[in-house]
Amino acid sequence: MRKAKVWAVTTLSILMIVGMAPMAHGYNVEISKELEEAENKASKEEGSKAQEKAEEETRVRQNQEAEAAQGEQKAQEERAAREVGERETAEKDAAEKEKAATVKVAKTACRVPSLRGRHLEKVGTILRQHHCSLGKVTHSHKYGRRHSELAVIDQQYGPATQLPSGSSVNVTVGVVSTSKHK
């Protein structure tokens, strides 16, 4: 708009200086029309530029809002993933603690009991109570079979011997005399 006014004023000034003042008066009407048209055109251009600028600002604001919404959504997804990870970690830790508590039960060592004179039927139970197991059972023919029950007459390990848990103990059984006479 300024350029149009400057051009019209400059043109009118030149015509007056040159001496075309009489013509300038008739020409002045045309110049004023041109000036109005230039002003209208300039105001339209300024209006369209202002409108374009407003539209651009609106687009920028909308883009910023969309980016902020996307950023917030990503942050929520990250928080949710972090919470899931923390929950899984807590569950794993609890499972490991529970497993460690149940697995770390110390096994009791086998302490060999005195088995001499015990009946064969009860020897296995006695050994299990002491965390041992019954191994090979050998029959002795040294003693006759006249008398009724078989009992332990010898054992592989002496009484109170410490062995790993579940160790087997071999025994020798024979007929123990039930009579008072030998």
QUIHU-V212304 format. One record per pair of residues at least 24 apart in sequence whose C-alpha atoms are under 10 Angstrom apart, sorted by sequence separation. I is the first residue (numbers start at 1). J is the second residue. D is the distance in Angstrom with one decimal. If there is no record, write none. Layout:
<<I,J,D> <I,J,D>>
This chain:
<<7,31,9.7> <8,32,7.9> <107,131,9.0> <108,132,9.9> <149,173,9.8> <150,174,5.2> <151,175,6.3> <152,176,8.6> <149,174,8.2> <150,175,4.7> <151,176,6.3> <5,31,9.9> <8,34,7.8> <9,35,8.9> <149,175,5.9> <150,176,6.4> <151,177,9.8> <5,32,9.6> <8,35,6.3> <147,174,9.9> <148,175,6.9> <149,176,6.7> <150,177,9.5> <7,35,8.7> <121,149,9.9> <123,151,9.0> <147,175,6.3> <148,176,7.8> <149,177,8.5> <5,34,9.4> <6,35,9.5> <120,149,8.6> <121,150,8.8> <122,151,9.5> <123,152,8.2> <145,174,8.2> <146,175,7.9> <147,176,6.9> <148,177,7.9> <149,178,8.5> <4,34,8.5> <5,35,6.3> <8,38,9.2> <119,149,7.3> <120,150,6.3> <121,151,8.6> <143,173,9.7> <144,174,8.2> <145,175,6.0> <146,176,9.4> <147,177,5.7> <148,178,7.6> <4,35,6.5> <5,36,9.0> <7,38,9.8> <119,150,6.1> <120,151,5.4> <132,163,8.3> <143,174,6.3> <144,175,6.6> <145,176,8.9> <146,177,8.3> <147,178,6.5> <4,36,9.1> <118,150,8.7> <119,151,4.2> <120,152,6.5> <131,163,9.3> <132,164,8.4> <133,165,9.0> <134,166,9.3> <135,167,8.5> <136,168,8.2> <137,169,9.1> <138,170,7.9> <139,171,8.8> <140,172,6.6> <141,173,9.3> <142,174,7.7> <143,175,5.8> <144,176,8.8> <145,177,9.3> <146,178,9.8> <147,179,8.2> <4,37,9.0> <5,38,7.7> <117,150,9.1> <118,151,5.3> <119,152,6.4> <131,164,8.8> <132,165,6.3> <133,166,5.7> <134,167,8.4> <135,168,4.7> <136,169,7.4> <137,170,6.0> <138,171,6.3> <139,172,5.7> <140,173,6.0> <141,174,7.1> <142,175,8.8> <143,176,7.6> <144,177,8.9> <1,35,9.1> <4,38,5.5> <5,39,7.6> <117,151,5.5> <118,152,5.6> <119,153,9.7> <131,165,5.7> <132,166,4.5> <133,167,5.9> <134,168,5.3> <135,169,4.8> <136,170,4.7> <137,171,5.2> <138,172,4.6> <139,173,5.0> <140,174,5.1> <141,175,8.6> <143,177,8.5> <1,36,9.8> <3,38,8.7> <4,39,6.9> <116,151,7.5> <117,152,5.3> <118,153,8.4> <130,165,8.9> <131,166,5.6> <132,167,5.2> <133,168,4.5> <134,169,5.3> <135,170,4.4> <136,171,6.5> <137,172,5.8> <138,173,6.1> <139,174,5.8> <140,175,8.1> <1,37,9.8> <2,38,9.2> <3,39,9.4> <115,151,8.9> <116,152,5.0> <117,153,6.2> <130,166,9.0> <131,167,7.8> <132,168,5.9> <133,169,6.3> <134,170,6.4> <135,171,7.2> <136,172,8.3> <137,173,7.1> <138,174,8.6> <139,175,9.0> <1,38,6.5> <2,39,8.3> <4,41,9.3> <115,152,6.3> <116,153,5.4> <117,154,8.8> <128,165,10.0> <131,168,9.5> <132,169,7.2> <133,170,9.0> <134,171,7.9> <1,39,5.3> <4,42,8.0> <114,152,9.8> <115,153,8.1> <116,154,6.3> <128,166,8.1> <1,40,8.1> <3,42,9.0> <115,154,7.9> <116,155,7.4> <127,166,9.2> <1,41,7.6> <2,42,8.2> <114,154,9.8> <115,155,7.0> <127,167,9.6> <128,168,9.9> <1,42,4.5> <114,155,8.4> <127,168,8.7> <1,43,6.8> <113,155,9.8> <127,169,8.2> <1,44,9.6> <112,155,9.6> <114,157,9.2> <115,158,9.2> <116,159,9.6> <1,45,8.8> <112,156,9.6> <113,157,9.1> <114,158,7.3> <115,159,7.9> <1,46,8.4> <112,157,7.0> <113,158,8.0> <114,159,4.8> <124,169,9.8> <111,157,9.9> <112,158,7.1> <113,159,5.0> <114,160,7.6> <111,158,9.8> <112,159,5.3> <113,160,6.0> <114,161,9.8> <111,159,7.8> <112,160,5.2> <113,161,8.1> <123,171,9.3> <111,160,5.5> <112,161,5.3> <113,162,10.0> <110,160,9.1> <111,161,5.6> <112,162,6.7> <110,161,8.1> <111,162,4.7> <112,163,7.6> <120,171,9.3> <110,162,5.8> <111,163,6.3> <120,172,9.6> <109,162,6.6> <110,163,4.9> <111,164,8.5> <120,173,7.4> <109,163,6.0> <110,164,5.6> <111,165,8.4> <119,173,8.6> <120,174,9.5> <108,163,9.8> <109,164,5.1> <110,165,4.6> <111,166,9.9> <112,167,9.3> <116,171,9.2> <118,173,9.4> <119,174,9.7> <108,164,8.1> <109,165,4.4> <110,166,6.4> <111,167,9.4> <112,168,9.6> <113,169,10.0> <115,171,8.5> <116,172,9.5> <117,173,9.1> <119,175,9.9> <107,164,8.8> <108,165,6.0> <109,166,7.8> <110,167,6.6> <112,169,7.9> <116,173,9.1> <117,174,9.7> <119,176,9.4> <107,165,6.6> <108,166,9.1> <109,167,8.9> <110,168,9.1> <118,176,9.9> <107,166,9.5> <110,169,9.9> <117,176,7.9>>
